[in-house]
């Protein structure tokens, strides 16, 4: 794993010759060694088509390529950082939550409507995250940002996890998602909590939930 957690809001990455990383622009806090930072103009590991796909999807958060030899400290906006290690599976995460990740990971986008049909599309509207999400696949590490810290909840067959859509950060594994309503009589008379929608995740994998309903 190239990331070392300095504290809950800063990570340090080791950069070695011949390997590259990608990070959100403006996320570099300090570095040691001979390291270069180049604005990403070709869409990262996925190339031009990956870049075009993300722009069409509204997932065009500016990235920079990090190369050389040394160590780099990353952080952004005082957000809490969670490091996720991928071992061949796919991580689904909103682009603006990406702090930094291994250049070996394959980048792409996915139309959320393809998971749960129309309800998947509704989820994008309710969460304000859009109808597409970024995907990272392969072996490597990803540092994502969240409000108030993150907890990882396992998802196993027959044991779905229900999440407040605003608290959702990311998920990985063979997971299906759909938006369900939890509208009861208290909501009808104005005494409910306001959490009338729930994101249901089922299958096999894990979901990351932040300790806040605030967007980045």
RAVENQUI-V862730 format. One record per helix or strand. SS is the DSSP state (H for helix, E for strand). FROM is the first residue (numbers start at 1). LEN is the number of residues. Records with the same first field share a line. If there is no record, write none. Layout:
# RAVENQUI-V862730
SS=FROM-LEN  FROM-LEN
This chain:
# RAVENQUI-V862730
E=3-5  10-6  21-4  28-12  63-12  80-14  98-5  106-6  132-15  150-7  159-1  161-3  168-14  197-14
H=44-13  95-3  112-3  117-11  165-3  185-4
